[in-house]
Amino acid sequence: MHLASTEKVGHVRAARHAEGTSVSSDSTVRGAASDAGRDMAYNAVRDIPYDDLKAFEGRAAAEAGIGKDLVNVPMIRHWCEAMGDTHPAYAGADPIAPPTMMQAWTMGGLSGHEGRSDAYDELFGLLDGAGYTSVVATDCEQEYVRALRPGDEISFDAVIESVSERKTTKLGTGHFVTTRMDIRAGGELAGTHRFRILKYAPARRKPKGKRPRPVINRDNAGFWEGVAAHRLLIQRCGGCGELRFPWLPGCNACGSPEWDTIEASGEGTVYSYVVMHHPPFPAFDPPYAVGLIELAEGVRIVSNVIGVPYDKVRVGLPVRLEFQRVDEELELPLFRALGGGPPFTSGGEPFGSGGEPSVGGGEPCAGGGALVEGGPGGALRVGEELPALEIPITRILIVAGAIASRDYQDVHHDAELAKAKGSPDIFMNILTTNGLIGRYITDRFGPTAVLRTVAIRLGAPNYPGDTMVLSGTVEAVDNGPDGVTAMVKVVGTNGIGKHVTGTVAVTLPPGGTA
């Protein structure tokens, strides 16, 4: 695919999102969430001769399709509200649409798609008839040629680029179907959209076991009463004032049986840890990290470390207390990793020079947050780390992102249907992740920056109740005729593992800042 080198072009690639998975060399999609696949019995499906599927490659998927709505301010506003994107170029008297919103203008919404070809319907009918009745988006690759503005009429044509051989995934077995779409505004090419979905037969999972119940007695009952009230209580000796944990009937320091409690702040660090691989237990998904957490008060507690992949847990890692319901009867105090730095919001402190924002020339194509000076060499230094952005993954965010992108697939809003299709809950769709990545980068580089490429790969799904932490590192800086271009590595982690990894190329025009 050609990327224009001098135009305002953004490029988004989101790979293999089928329940947070990546395709391995043996054509099996392995999920980061769990090894529950060992316990899955797949629904019966019928093999389709691969030549029958391959015959669809090169045929039209949509011809002379028309967007159901002109590009309009309400849909732009809904998108920005869902993503938390306050970039000024997307508001005001002459707004543009966020580049990562491009696919939303082609979506059919609740009433369905129009303009699909007979070949596309035949392919899906063949897959449905063989038992591959469910669908999930896995890849998204977008190239932006020009900004979309209110009043633009969207038209599009699409072709079926490829149909894969049968693959086995954590969600089930099925075939990947890739289409390529040319999107036009007023007859002028606005961008190219390559999209991959998995048509699959849902896998049946064995019920997950319950965690062992804590042994509660008269010596520790007060601790568990505190947990039920979302309070982590530490014993304090009534004789010498020594703090102790775990709970004991008397003080090890002075022997006094008198005590009261204080509530822990919840702040702490990993003092030591182990990673559990074996033996497997039905209630747990190995590998997982068990940490000895040193609380700010000086006592230590054993608990799970969440919010970071197990292989990224380190001694000294800052953590914060979080009460998490692990089944319908049991709630536990766990500790969430805080990542490499404090969270920020749009308009926070700059990650480089720290100067006041200044606006250079050129049409806005990226966000409006704190800025770092560009120019030859500038303050964009290789190794520069962007402040982390901590995003709570709520049901509202997942559903709002799906609606804003006109994606009404049930796995993004209906928990019961999502579970019936092999997922433990609803999960975030690709377009929301695209929007959040765009927000993260553009909040850092300012209103004159131009997104050249955003190449991302999706991994562990974003489920409700989790937190995604986005971080970025400048990996390369190049001075060219169009300005300073920085290559930024982006990583987004959640409690399961890495939700997204990728690199973003962003150009600061001459005289612009980031």
VOGU-3710 file (C-alpha; in Angstrom, 3 decimals, decimal comma):
1> mhlastekvg> 0,000/0,000/0,000  1,288/3,415/-0,971  1,429/6,097/1,698  1,581/9,647/0,394  4,710/11,299/1,732  3,644/14,935/1,571  -0,104/14,889/2,152  -1,970/14,755/5,455  -2,230/11,014/5,615  -2,944/8,849/8,632
11> hvraarhaeg> -2,706/5,111/8,566  -4,175/2,783/11,136  -3,553/-0,886/11,357  -5,242/-2,974/14,046  -4,378/-6,634/13,919  -5,993/-9,811/15,101  -8,480/-8,876/17,771  -10,359/-12,166/17,949  -10,638/-12,280/21,746  -7,247/-10,706/22,129
21> tsvssdstvr> -5,253/-13,023/19,960  -2,368/-13,260/17,567  -1,977/-15,758/14,754  0,918/-18,138/15,235  2,857/-20,126/12,669  0,687/-23,201/13,195  -2,395/-21,163/12,259  -3,785/-21,344/15,782  -4,849/-18,096/17,410  -3,620/-18,043/20,980
31> gaasdagrdm> -5,356/-15,699/23,431  -3,585/-13,831/26,172  -6,623/-14,023/28,403  -6,478/-17,685/29,385  -5,714/-21,233/28,406  -9,357/-22,136/28,537  -9,042/-23,341/24,950  -7,788/-26,669/26,289  -11,242/-27,193/27,752  -13,287/-26,139/24,727
41> aynavrdipy> -15,351/-28,480/22,593  -16,041/-26,883/19,233  -19,446/-26,767/17,651  -19,801/-29,077/14,708  -18,908/-27,337/11,456  -18,699/-28,440/7,857  -15,460/-28,168/5,926  -15,652/-25,976/2,843  -13,256/-26,831/-0,005  -10,715/-24,033/0,011
51> ddlkafegra> -10,959/-23,590/-3,759  -14,634/-22,689/-3,287  -13,659/-19,906/-0,895  -10,653/-18,711/-2,844  -12,869/-18,233/-5,896  -14,373/-15,182/-4,175  -11,038/-13,335/-4,050  -10,973/-10,346/-6,377  -14,752/-10,108/-6,608  -16,620/-6,964/-5,588
61> aaeagigkdl> -17,843/-6,768/-1,996  -19,683/-3,461/-2,434  -20,334/-1,325/-5,486  -21,348/2,336/-5,532  -22,153/2,265/-1,817  -23,408/5,522/-0,312  -22,961/6,540/3,312  -26,277/6,745/5,106  -25,454/10,193/6,452  -23,454/13,137/5,256
71> vnvpmirhwc> -20,463/13,852/7,454  -22,090/15,769/10,279  -21,340/17,560/13,533  -23,560/15,437/15,848  -21,790/12,193/14,888  -18,384/13,879/15,270  -19,412/15,129/18,706  -20,689/11,702/19,778  -17,408/10,105/18,681  -15,303/12,652/20,564
81> eamgdthpay> -17,421/12,289/23,701  -17,038/8,496/23,604  -13,257/8,700/23,118  -12,758/11,579/25,540  -11,107/13,489/22,685  -11,171/17,266/23,205  -9,032/18,180/20,187  -10,129/21,660/18,994  -9,989/20,748/15,304  -13,009/18,482/15,830
91> agadpiappt> -15,172/21,321/17,190  -15,886/24,962/16,489  -17,185/26,700/13,390  -15,233/24,664/10,822  -14,549/21,222/12,316  -13,055/18,161/10,659  -13,910/14,578/11,497  -11,339/12,592/13,488  -9,342/10,576/10,914  -9,864/7,278/12,762
101> mmqawtmggl> -13,614/7,814/12,392  -13,478/7,168/8,637  -15,080/3,713/8,703  -18,018/4,954/10,771  -19,324/6,918/7,769  -19,638/3,682/5,766  -21,302/1,562/8,465  -24,873/0,388/7,943  -26,038/0,846/11,510  -29,074/-0,984/12,905
111> sghegrsday> -30,889/-1,039/9,570  -28,025/-2,893/7,893  -25,717/-2,295/4,972  -26,744/-1,220/1,500  -24,752/-1,700/-1,671  -23,267/-5,068/-0,791  -22,629/-7,258/-3,796  -24,146/-10,641/-4,576  -20,671/-12,159/-4,232  -20,311/-10,861/-0,669
121> delfglldga> -23,726/-12,220/0,306  -22,933/-15,546/-1,360  -19,655/-15,854/0,544  -21,310/-15,129/3,871  -24,181/-17,483/3,039  -21,663/-20,241/2,316  -19,865/-19,641/5,621  -23,114/-19,381/7,600  -24,390/-22,593/6,043  -21,233/-24,431/7,102
131> gytsvvatdc> -21,728/-23,378/10,728  -19,504/-20,263/10,853  -22,312/-18,001/12,028  -20,496/-15,565/14,325  -18,318/-12,633/13,312  -15,644/-10,495/14,981  -13,382/-7,808/13,523  -9,679/-8,680/13,635  -7,709/-6,245/11,432  -8,168/-2,659/10,366
141> eqeyvralrp> -5,823/-0,752/8,082  -6,756/2,775/7,082  -5,054/5,334/4,884  -6,259/8,930/5,062  -5,852/11,080/1,968  -7,802/14,143/3,023  -9,816/15,406/5,971  -13,572/14,824/6,057  -15,767/17,831/6,808  -19,459/18,304/7,614
151> gdeisfdavi> -21,511/18,144/4,442  -19,208/15,668/2,653  -21,152/12,898/0,923  -19,444/9,533/1,378  -19,375/6,878/-1,330  -17,370/3,680/-1,459  -16,477/0,565/-3,405  -14,972/-2,581/-1,918  -13,367/-5,802/-3,115  -12,826/-9,156/-1,400
161> esvserkttk> -9,037/-9,359/-1,176  -8,569/-12,711/0,523  -10,264/-15,596/2,307  -8,084/-17,702/4,586  -7,961/-21,408/5,074  -9,706/-22,618/8,197  -8,108/-21,350/11,415  -8,597/-22,418/15,030  -8,917/-19,573/17,537  -9,858/-19,082/21,166
171> lgtghfvttr> -13,278/-17,914/20,006  -13,750/-20,958/17,768  -12,860/-22,205/14,305  -13,453/-20,192/11,172  -12,119/-18,255/8,200  -10,614/-14,765/7,997  -12,126/-12,577/5,265  -10,251/-9,433/4,171  -11,865/-6,641/2,170  -10,391/-3,432/0,782
181> mdiraggela> -12,541/-0,325/0,469  -11,910/2,958/-1,345  -13,780/5,777/0,369  -14,618/8,998/-1,454  -15,986/12,350/-0,351  -17,819/14,264/-3,054  -16,273/11,935/-5,618  -12,718/12,631/-4,417  -10,648/9,868/-2,822  -10,619/10,462/0,935
191> gthrfrilky> -9,011/7,265/2,116  -8,558/3,526/1,844  -9,819/1,046/4,361  -8,634/-2,556/4,609  -10,624/-4,664/7,070  -10,429/-8,245/8,229  -13,075/-10,217/10,067  -13,215/-13,738/11,444  -16,325/-15,733/10,520  -16,330/-18,501/13,085
201> aparrkpkgk> -18,274/-21,196/14,890  -18,371/-20,313/18,604  -16,497/-22,636/20,930  -18,159/-24,111/23,988  -16,255/-23,651/27,230  -16,271/-25,745/30,329  -17,516/-23,786/33,345  -14,710/-22,146/35,251  -14,144/-23,319/38,809  -14,466/-21,101/41,862
211> rprpvinrdn> -11,526/-19,801/43,836  -10,866/-21,472/47,181  -12,812/-19,849/50,009  -10,842/-18,067/52,758  -10,865/-19,688/56,181  -12,569/-17,136/58,437  -12,283/-17,439/62,204  -12,547/-15,205/65,271  -8,962/-13,991/64,804  -9,392/-12,678/61,238
221> agfwegvaah> -13,140/-12,078/60,892  -12,625/-8,327/61,245  -10,280/-8,303/58,273  -12,870/-9,929/55,993  -15,586/-7,629/57,295  -13,347/-4,765/56,196  -12,890/-6,312/52,740  -16,670/-6,564/52,383  -16,817/-2,821/53,102  -13,918/-2,115/50,672
231> rlliqrcggc> -11,524/-1,287/53,512  -8,111/-2,920/53,963  -7,652/-2,999/57,736  -4,314/-3,400/59,507  -4,069/-4,397/63,165  -2,379/-1,963/65,556  -1,144/-3,122/68,946  -2,859/-1,411/71,867  0,285/-1,756/73,958  3,202/-0,635/71,793
241> gelrfpwlpg> 1,458/0,676/68,667  3,190/-1,844/66,378  1,329/-2,500/63,106  0,938/-6,139/62,096  -0,324/-8,208/59,200  -1,627/-10,854/58,834  -4,016/-10,593/61,730  -2,976/-12,293/64,989  -4,587/-12,611/68,460  -1,596/-10,919/70,125
251> cnacgspewd> 1,404/-8,680/69,441  4,676/-10,355/68,468  6,613/-7,325/69,712  5,252/-6,854/73,243  2,757/-9,688/73,724  -0,211/-7,429/74,387  -3,618/-8,918/73,417  -5,094/-5,435/72,995  -5,457/-3,996/69,507  -7,416/-1,756/67,194
261> tieasgegtv> -7,227/-1,162/63,446  -6,179/1,459/60,939  -7,246/1,559/57,302  -4,462/1,127/54,751  -4,056/3,867/52,152  -3,883/1,232/49,430  -0,540/2,441/48,075  2,361/0,010/47,936  5,175/-1,598/45,970  6,057/-5,130/44,952
271> ysyvvmhhpp> 8,538/-6,396/47,557  8,839/-9,851/45,965  6,830/-12,012/43,592  6,487/-15,397/41,901  4,878/-16,356/38,584  2,611/-19,388/38,833  2,734/-21,773/35,863  1,948/-25,172/37,387  -0,043/-26,988/38,628  -3,166/-25,690/36,858
281> fpafdppyav> -6,281/-25,056/38,922  -9,730/-24,578/37,336  -10,293/-21,174/38,968  -7,022/-19,664/37,738  -5,540/-18,898/34,336  -1,778/-19,509/34,484  0,663/-17,940/34,141  -0,170/-15,243/36,686  1,797/-13,180/39,188  1,493/-13,499/42,952
291> glielaegvr> 3,174/-10,639/44,778  4,311/-9,869/48,290  3,153/-6,255/48,501  4,782/-3,839/50,908  2,149/-1,311/51,887  2,948/2,328/52,563  2,273/1,614/56,234  5,183/-0,855/56,317  3,386/-4,213/56,561  3,248/-6,767/53,747
301> ivsnvigvpy> 0,391/-8,709/52,199  0,269/-11,530/49,630  -2,062/-10,911/46,683  -2,326/-11,000/42,906  -0,697/-8,271/40,809  -3,051/-7,172/38,024  -3,065/-4,543/35,302  0,268/-5,627/33,812  1,420/-8,793/32,005  2,856/-11,380/34,389
311> dkvrvglpvr> 6,299/-11,088/32,781  6,393/-7,321/33,410  6,020/-7,556/37,183  9,192/-6,323/38,886  10,453/-5,732/42,424  9,720/-2,111/43,300  6,762/-1,833/40,898  4,260/0,686/42,335  0,780/-0,739/42,879  -2,552/0,409/44,220
321> lefqrvdeel> -5,236/-1,513/46,087  -8,323/-2,530/44,141  -11,208/-4,664/45,365  -12,325/-7,085/42,683  -15,220/-9,519/42,650  -13,817/-12,827/41,397  -17,144/-14,673/41,442  -20,697/-14,057/42,607  -19,782/-14,809/46,243  -16,191/-13,664/46,704
331> elplfralgg> -14,507/-10,267/46,586  -10,749/-9,948/47,140  -8,184/-7,168/47,674  -5,888/-7,184/44,632  -3,151/-4,769/43,582  -3,082/-3,024/40,228  0,233/-1,980/38,702  0,478/1,764/38,170  2,691/1,588/35,076  5,732/3,641/34,202
341> gppftsggep> 4,420/7,068/35,134  1,459/9,115/36,307  -1,681/9,264/34,174  -2,429/12,434/32,243  -5,409/14,056/30,652  -5,639/16,275/27,624  -4,009/19,579/28,414  -1,603/18,114/30,983  2,091/18,835/31,341  4,259/18,444/28,221
351> fgsggepsvg> 6,599/15,486/27,945  9,460/17,463/26,425  10,488/21,100/26,675  7,492/22,184/28,744  6,945/25,439/26,857  3,633/27,108/26,222  1,659/25,803/23,235  2,268/27,676/20,015  0,442/27,119/16,759  2,275/26,731/13,479
361> ggepcaggga> 0,883/26,754/9,971  -1,092/24,030/8,291  -4,510/22,444/8,656  -5,104/20,679/11,962  -5,072/16,923/11,579  -4,153/15,794/15,070  -4,852/16,521/18,675  -4,507/19,505/20,941  -2,725/18,706/24,166  0,568/19,708/25,734
371> lveggpggal> 3,326/20,410/23,247  7,032/19,860/22,639  9,007/22,145/20,365  9,948/20,753/16,970  12,456/22,090/14,490  15,854/20,701/13,522  16,798/18,281/16,257  14,276/20,090/18,443  13,107/18,671/21,744  11,957/15,421/20,110
381> rvgeelpale> 14,674/13,124/21,379  15,083/9,427/20,749  14,206/7,628/23,954  11,813/10,371/25,099  8,953/8,773/27,037  5,426/10,102/26,802  3,451/10,238/30,050  1,170/7,241/30,450  -2,559/7,585/29,872  -4,700/5,458/32,185
391> ipitriliva> -8,134/4,666/30,731  -10,738/2,850/32,850  -12,501/0,267/30,679  -16,139/0,729/31,603  -19,243/-0,740/30,024  -20,212/2,795/29,098  -16,944/3,307/27,190  -17,262/-0,018/25,349  -20,890/0,521/24,387  -20,496/4,243/23,629
401> gaiasrdyqd> -17,491/3,529/21,384  -19,399/0,848/19,500  -22,432/3,097/18,994  -20,307/6,093/17,975  -18,685/3,906/15,311  -22,097/2,512/14,293  -20,965/-1,000/15,213  -23,944/-2,934/16,540  -22,299/-6,353/16,805  -23,800/-7,911/19,933
411> vhhdaelaka> -20,405/-8,860/21,427  -19,833/-5,144/22,090  -23,046/-4,447/24,025  -24,894/-7,642/25,029  -23,093/-9,596/27,765  -25,268/-12,706/27,541  -24,916/-13,031/23,769  -21,172/-12,329/24,046  -20,863/-15,196/26,533  -22,874/-17,462/24,258
421> kgspdifmni> -20,304/-16,766/21,557  -17,360/-17,765/23,724  -16,355/-14,451/25,315  -16,459/-13,940/29,100  -18,107/-10,530/28,619  -18,572/-7,750/26,083  -15,306/-6,326/24,785  -14,057/-3,169/23,078  -14,264/-3,001/19,291  -11,360/-2,166/16,989
431> lttngligry> -12,593/1,296/16,086  -12,699/2,417/19,713  -9,103/1,280/20,181  -8,178/3,220/17,025  -9,845/6,313/18,401  -8,120/6,036/21,776  -4,696/5,587/20,156  -5,339/8,660/18,023  -6,397/10,641/21,080  -3,302/9,562/23,021
441> itdrfgptav> -0,838/10,634/20,333  -2,594/13,820/19,270  -3,012/14,999/22,855  0,778/14,968/23,052  1,813/16,508/19,725  -0,502/19,467/19,205  -2,887/20,925/16,625  -0,378/21,319/13,764  0,923/17,744/13,856  0,135/15,432/10,938
451> lrtvairlga> -0,475/11,742/11,526  1,445/9,798/8,876  1,008/6,254/10,128  -0,545/4,533/13,099  0,252/0,826/12,872  -1,183/-1,154/15,776  -1,732/-4,786/16,674  -4,437/-5,781/19,116  -3,926/-8,507/21,665  -5,645/-9,138/25,010
461> pnypgdtmvl> -9,248/-7,869/24,886  -10,463/-4,870/26,859  -13,241/-6,167/29,125  -15,380/-4,091/31,520  -13,832/-3,402/34,907  -10,260/-3,419/33,618  -7,925/-0,475/33,064  -5,827/0,130/29,951  -2,579/2,028/30,362  -1,174/3,568/27,166
471> sgtveavdng> 2,503/4,508/27,053  4,766/5,750/24,281  8,459/6,113/23,508  10,065/8,159/20,724  12,120/5,639/18,758  13,374/7,779/15,873  13,390/11,409/14,754  13,916/12,497/11,164  14,160/16,015/9,738  12,653/16,337/6,268
481> pdgvtamvkv> 11,222/18,987/3,959  7,799/18,555/5,544  9,086/19,029/9,078  10,224/16,793/11,903  8,837/13,261/11,851  8,912/11,189/15,027  8,361/7,452/15,212  6,645/6,637/18,492  6,274/3,138/19,877  2,924/2,747/21,634
491> vgtngigkhv> 1,955/0,009/24,084  -1,380/-0,431/25,823  -1,648/-2,957/28,656  -4,560/-4,209/30,719  -5,001/-6,785/33,470  -4,734/-9,662/30,993  -1,701/-8,520/29,048  -0,961/-6,284/26,089  -4,122/-4,985/24,478  -2,326/-3,045/21,764
501> tgtvavtlpp> 1,197/-2,499/20,474  2,348/-0,459/17,522  4,223/2,506/16,130  2,956/5,924/15,170  4,657/8,300/12,730  3,741/11,924/13,384  5,108/14,937/11,473  5,476/18,428/12,877  5,399/20,957/10,024  8,149/23,598/9,909
511> ggta> 7,447/26,101/12,654  5,018/23,736/14,356  5,326/22,308/17,841  4,508/19,050/19,542
//
